[in-house]
C-alpha cells in the first residue's frame, strides 16, 4: 500500500507564495515519478505539474509561476507557487503513477483571497 501526505496549503493573498510538500511511503519500488493535480469547486481535476527522471511538465496556466521539484530518496515532491491568483484556489492533490494504478493523497486546500 502507498500513502501520500500533503502539507503546506493555506490562505494567501493574491501575489503571495506557498510551498506544498508531499511525502510518500509504502511498498512500491520507486517514487521517481510524482506530481500535482488540483480541483476547484465545480470543476474537474486538472494536472498542475509532474516530474520524473527525464522531464518536468507544467500546465499552461502555470505561466512560469510554479516550480516542481523532488527528492527521490525522501519520496518527497514539492510545489513552489509564486504570484498566486484567486483562480489558483483549489484542493491540490499529490499523485504517484505506477504501471497498474495511480495513488493519490488526501489533498491540501489552497485559498487565494484578499
ROSE-4610 file (N, C-alpha, C; in Angstrom, 1 decimal, always signed):
// ROSE-4610
residu = [X/X/X/X/X/X/X/X/X/X/X/X/X/X/X/X/X/X/X/X/X/X/X/X/X/X/X/X/X/X/X/X/X/X/X/X/X/X/X/X/X/X/X/X/X/X/X/X/X/X/X/X/X/X/X/X/X/X/X/X/X/X/X/X/X/X/X/X/X/X/X/X/X/X/X/X/X/X/X/X/X/X/X/X/X/X/X/X/X/X/X/X/X/X/X/X/X/X/X/X/X/X/X/X/X/X/X/X/X/X/X/X/X/X/X/X/X/X/X/X/X/X/X/X/X/X/X/X/X/X/X/X/X/X/X/X/X/X/X/X/X/X/X/X/X/X/X/X/X/X/X/X/X/X/X/X/X/X/X/X/X/X/X/X/X/X/X/X/X/X/X/X/X/X/X/X/X/X/X/X/X/X/X/X/X/X/X/X/X/X/X/X/X/X/X/X/X/X/X/X/X/X/X/X/X/X/X/X/X/X/X/X/X/X/X/X/X/X/X/X/X/X/X/X/X/X/X/X/X/X/X/X/X/X/X/X/X/X/X/X/X/X/X/X/X/X/X/X/X/X/X/X/X/X/X/X/X/X/X/X/X/X/X/X/X/X/X/X/X/X/X/X/X/X/X/X/X/X/X/X/X/X/X/X/X/X/X/X/X/X/X/X/X/X/X/X/X/X/X/X/X/X/X/X/X/X/X/X/X/X/X/X/X/X/X/X/X/X/X/X/X/X/X/X/X/X/X/X/X/X/X/X/X/X/X/X/X/X/X/X/X/X]
num = [1/1/1/2/2/2/3/3/3/4/4/4/5/5/5/6/6/6/7/7/7/8/8/8/9/9/9/10/10/10/11/11/11/12/12/12/13/13/13/14/14/14/15/15/15/16/16/16/17/17/17/18/18/18/19/19/19/20/20/20/21/21/21/22/22/22/23/23/23/24/24/24/25/25/25/26/26/26/27/27/27/28/28/28/29/29/29/30/30/30/31/31/31/32/32/32/33/33/33/34/34/34/35/35/35/36/36/36/37/37/37/38/38/38/39/39/39/40/40/40/41/41/41/42/42/42/43/43/43/44/44/44/45/45/45/46/46/46/47/47/47/48/48/48/49/49/49/50/50/50/51/51/51/52/52/52/53/53/53/54/54/54/55/55/55/56/56/56/57/57/57/58/58/58/59/59/59/60/60/60/61/61/61/62/62/62/63/63/63/64/64/64/65/65/65/66/66/66/67/67/67/68/68/68/69/69/69/70/70/70/71/71/71/72/72/72/73/73/73/74/74/74/75/75/75/76/76/76/77/77/77/78/78/78/79/79/79/80/80/80/81/81/81/82/82/82/83/83/83/84/84/84/85/85/85/86/86/86/87/87/87/88/88/88/89/89/89/90/90/90/91/91/91/92/92/92/93/93/93/94/94/94/95/95/95/96/96/96/97/97/97/98/98/98/99/99/99/100/100/100/101/101/101/102/102/102/103/103/103/104/104/104/105/105/105/106/106/106/107/107/107/108/108/108/109/109/109/110/110/110/111/111/111/112/112/112/113/113/113/114/114/114]
x = [+0.8/+0.0/+0.9/+0.4/+1.1/+0.3/+1.0/+0.4/+1.1/+0.3/+0.9/+0.3/+1.1/+0.7/+1.1/+0.1/+0.4/+0.4/+1.1/+1.1/+1.5/+1.2/+1.7/+0.6/-0.6/-1.7/-2.1/-3.0/-3.5/-4.1/-4.3/-4.9/-3.8/-3.8/-2.7/-3.4/-2.8/-3.3/-2.8/-3.6/-3.1/-1.7/-0.9/+0.5/+1.4/+0.9/+1.7/+2.2/+2.9/+3.5/+3.2/+3.2/+3.1/+4.0/+4.5/+5.2/+4.4/+4.0/+3.3/+4.4/+4.2/+5.1/+4.2/+4.8/+4.1/+5.1/+4.9/+5.8/+5.1/+5.8/+5.3/+5.8/+5.1/+5.5/+4.8/+5.4/+4.8/+5.6/+5.0/+5.6/+5.9/+5.8/+6.2/+7.7/+8.2/+9.7/+10.3/+9.5/+10.1/+9.1/+9.6/+8.8/+9.4/+10.0/+10.7/+9.8/+8.6/+7.6/+6.5/+6.4/+5.4/+4.8/+3.8/+3.2/+2.1/+1.5/+0.4/-0.8/-2.0/-3.2/-3.9/-4.9/-5.8/-7.2/-8.1/-9.5/-10.2/-10.8/-11.5/-13.0/-13.7/-15.1/-15.9/-16.6/-17.4/-16.7/-15.4/-14.5/-13.9/-13.4/-12.8/-11.3/-10.8/-9.4/-8.5/-7.5/-6.6/-5.1/-4.3/-2.9/-2.2/-1.4/-0.7/+0.8/+1.5/+2.8/+3.2/+4.2/+4.7/+6.2/+6.9/+8.3/+8.7/+9.6/+10.2/+11.7/+12.4/+13.9/+14.3/+13.3/+13.6/+13.1/+12.0/+11.3/+10.5/+10.3/+9.3/+8.3/+7.0/+5.9/+5.0/+4.6/+3.7/+2.4/+1.3/+0.1/+0.3/-0.4/-0.3/-0.6/-1.5/-1.9/-0.8/+0.2/+1.2/+2.0/+2.3/+2.9/+4.2/+5.0/+6.3/+6.2/+5.0/+4.8/+5.1/+5.1/+5.2/+6.5/+7.1/+8.3/+8.1/+8.2/+8.1/+9.5/+9.7/+11.0/+10.7/+11.7/+11.6/+12.9/+12.7/+13.9/+13.5/+14.0/+13.5/+13.9/+15.0/+15.5/+14.5/+13.9/+13.0/+11.5/+11.3/+10.0/+9.1/+9.7/+9.1/+9.0/+7.9/+7.8/+7.3/+7.8/+7.4/+6.8/+6.0/+5.4/+5.5/+6.5/+6.6/+5.7/+4.8/+3.8/+4.0/+4.3/+4.6/+3.5/+3.4/+2.4/+1.0/+0.5/-0.7/-1.9/-2.9/-4.0/-5.3/-6.4/-7.6/-8.1/-7.8/-8.2/-7.3/-6.3/-5.5/-6.1/-7.2/-7.9/-8.4/-8.0/-8.4/-7.8/-8.3/-7.6/-6.5/-5.3/-4.2/-3.8/-3.7/-3.5/-2.2/-1.4/-0.2/-0.6/+0.2/-0.1/+1.2/+1.1/+2.2/+1.7/+2.1/+1.6/+2.5/+1.8/+2.6/+2.0/+2.5/+2.1/+0.7/+0.2/-1.1/-2.2/-1.8/-2.7/-2.0/-2.9/-2.3/-2.7/-1.8/-2.0/-2.2/-3.1/-3.5/-3.4/-3.0/-3.0/-4.4/-4.6/-6.0/-6.2/-5.2/-5.3/-5.1/-4.7/-4.5/-5.1/-5.9/-6.6/-5.7/-5.8/-5.1/-6.2/-6.2/-7.2/-6.5/-6.7/-6.1/-7.2/-7.1/-8.1/-7.6/-8.1/-7.7/-8.7]
y = [-1.2/+0.0/+1.2/+2.3/+3.6/+4.7/+5.5/+6.6/+7.9/+8.9/+10.2/+11.3/+12.1/+13.1/+14.4/+15.3/+16.6/+17.6/+18.7/+19.7/+21.0/+22.1/+23.4/+24.3/+23.8/+24.7/+25.7/+26.6/+27.6/+28.8/+29.9/+31.1/+32.1/+32.6/+33.6/+34.7/+35.9/+37.0/+36.9/+37.5/+37.5/+38.1/+37.4/+37.8/+37.1/+36.4/+35.7/+34.4/+33.7/+32.4/+31.3/+30.1/+28.9/+27.8/+27.0/+25.8/+24.5/+23.7/+22.4/+21.3/+20.4/+19.2/+18.0/+16.9/+15.6/+14.6/+13.8/+12.8/+11.4/+10.6/+9.2/+8.2/+7.1/+5.9/+4.7/+3.6/+2.4/+1.4/+0.5/-0.7/-0.7/+0.5/+0.5/+0.6/+0.2/+0.2/+1.5/+2.5/+3.8/+4.9/+6.0/+7.2/+8.2/+7.7/+8.6/+9.5/+9.1/+9.9/+10.4/+11.7/+12.2/+13.5/+14.0/+15.3/+15.8/+16.8/+17.5/+17.8/+17.5/+17.9/+18.9/+19.6/+20.4/+20.3/+20.6/+20.6/+21.8/+22.7/+23.8/+23.4/+24.1/+23.8/+23.9/+22.8/+22.8/+22.5/+22.2/+21.9/+20.5/+20.0/+18.7/+18.9/+17.8/+17.8/+18.0/+18.8/+19.1/+19.0/+18.6/+18.5/+19.8/+20.0/+21.2/+21.0/+20.0/+19.7/+18.3/+17.8/+16.4/+16.4/+15.5/+15.4/+13.9/+13.5/+12.2/+12.3/+11.3/+11.3/+11.9/+12.1/+12.6/+14.0/+14.3/+15.6/+16.2/+17.5/+18.3/+18.8/+18.7/+19.3/+20.2/+21.2/+22.2/+22.4/+22.6/+23.0/+24.5/+24.8/+26.1/+27.2/+27.0/+28.1/+28.5/+27.6/+27.9/+29.2/+29.3/+30.5/+30.9/+30.0/+30.3/+30.6/+30.5/+30.9/+29.8/+28.6/+27.4/+26.7/+26.0/+25.2/+23.9/+22.8/+21.5/+20.9/+20.2/+19.6/+18.3/+17.5/+16.3/+15.8/+15.1/+14.4/+12.9/+12.1/+10.7/+9.9/+10.1/+9.3/+9.5/+10.7/+11.0/+10.8/+10.3/+10.1/+11.4/+12.5/+13.8/+14.6/+15.2/+16.2/+17.5/+18.6/+19.9/+20.7/+21.7/+22.6/+24.0/+24.8/+26.1/+27.0/+27.7/+28.5/+30.0/+30.8/+32.2/+33.0/+34.2/+35.1/+34.5/+34.0/+33.3/+34.2/+33.6/+34.3/+33.7/+34.5/+33.9/+32.6/+32.5/+31.4/+30.1/+30.3/+29.1/+28.5/+29.1/+28.5/+27.1/+26.1/+24.7/+23.8/+22.5/+21.5/+20.9/+20.8/+20.3/+18.9/+18.0/+16.6/+16.2/+15.5/+14.8/+13.5/+13.0/+11.7/+11.0/+9.7/+8.8/+7.8/+7.9/+6.9/+5.7/+4.5/+3.3/+2.6/+1.4/+0.7/+0.2/+0.0/-0.6/+0.3/+1.4/+2.3/+3.7/+4.6/+5.9/+6.1/+6.4/+6.7/+8.2/+8.5/+9.9/+10.2/+11.5/+11.9/+12.4/+12.9/+13.4/+14.8/+15.5/+16.9/+17.9/+19.1/+20.2/+21.5/+22.2/+23.3/+24.6/+25.2/+26.4/+27.5/+28.5/+29.6/+30.9/+31.5/+32.8/+33.9/+34.8/+35.8/+36.9/+38.1/+39.3/+39.5]
z = [+0.0/+0.0/+0.0/-0.6/-0.7/+0.0/+0.8/+1.4/+0.9/+0.7/+0.3/+1.2/+1.8/+2.8/+2.4/+2.0/+1.6/+2.7/+2.6/+3.6/+2.9/+3.6/+3.1/+2.5/+2.4/+1.9/+3.0/+2.5/+3.4/+2.7/+3.4/+2.9/+2.6/+1.4/+1.0/+0.2/+0.2/-0.6/-2.0/-2.9/-4.3/-4.4/-5.2/-5.4/-4.4/-3.4/-2.4/-2.9/-2.0/-2.3/-1.3/-1.7/-0.9/-1.4/-0.5/-1.0/-0.4/-1.3/-0.9/-0.9/+0.0/+0.1/+0.2/-0.4/-0.4/-0.1/+1.0/+1.4/+1.2/+0.5/+0.2/+1.1/+1.3/+2.0/+1.4/+1.6/+1.1/+0.3/-0.4/-0.9/-2.4/-3.0/-4.5/-4.6/-5.7/-5.9/-6.0/-6.6/-6.9/-6.8/-6.3/-6.3/-7.3/-8.3/-9.3/-10.1/-10.2/-10.9/-10.0/-9.8/-8.9/-9.5/-8.9/-9.5/-8.7/-9.2/-8.5/-9.5/-9.0/-9.7/-8.8/-9.3/-8.4/-8.9/-8.0/-8.3/-7.6/-8.4/-7.9/-7.8/-6.9/-6.8/-8.1/-8.4/-9.6/-10.9/-10.7/-11.9/-11.8/-12.9/-13.0/-12.4/-12.0/-11.5/-12.7/-12.6/-13.7/-13.3/-14.2/-13.9/-13.7/-12.7/-12.5/-12.9/-12.5/-12.8/-12.5/-13.3/-13.0/-13.2/-12.5/-12.6/-12.5/-13.4/-13.3/-13.6/-13.8/-14.0/-15.4/-16.3/-17.6/-17.9/-17.3/-17.7/-16.6/-16.7/-15.9/-16.8/-16.4/-17.2/-16.4/-17.0/-16.4/-17.2/-16.6/-17.3/-17.8/-18.8/-19.4/-18.5/-17.6/-16.7/-15.7/-15.5/-14.6/-15.0/-16.3/-16.8/-16.1/-15.7/-15.1/-13.6/-13.0/-11.6/-10.6/-11.0/-10.1/-10.5/-9.4/-9.6/-8.9/-9.7/-9.0/-8.9/-7.8/-7.5/-6.7/-6.6/-5.8/-5.2/-4.1/-3.5/-3.5/-4.5/-4.6/-3.4/-2.9/-1.7/-0.5/-0.4/+0.7/+0.2/-1.0/-1.5/-1.4/-1.7/-1.5/-2.7/-3.0/-4.1/-3.5/-4.1/-3.7/-4.9/-4.5/-5.5/-4.9/-5.4/-5.0/-5.9/-5.3/-6.1/-5.8/-6.8/-6.6/-7.4/-7.0/-7.7/-7.9/-6.7/-6.7/-7.1/-7.8/-8.2/-7.6/-7.5/-7.0/-7.7/-9.0/-9.8/-9.5/-8.7/-8.2/-7.0/-6.5/-5.4/-5.7/-5.0/-5.3/-4.2/-4.2/-3.4/-4.3/-3.8/-4.5/-4.0/-5.0/-4.7/-5.3/-4.5/-4.9/-5.5/-6.5/-7.0/-7.4/-7.5/-7.9/-8.9/-10.2/-11.2/-11.1/-11.3/-11.4/-12.7/-13.0/-14.2/-14.0/-12.8/-12.7/-12.1/-11.4/-10.8/-10.5/-10.1/-9.6/-8.2/-7.4/-5.9/-5.7/-4.8/-4.6/-3.1/-2.8/-1.4/-1.1/+0.1/+0.5/+0.1/-0.3/-0.8/+0.3/-0.1/+0.7/+0.1/+0.9/+0.4/+0.2/-0.9/-1.2/-1.5/-0.7/-1.0/-1.2/-2.3/-2.7/-2.6/-1.6/-1.4/-0.6/-0.9/-0.1/+1.0]
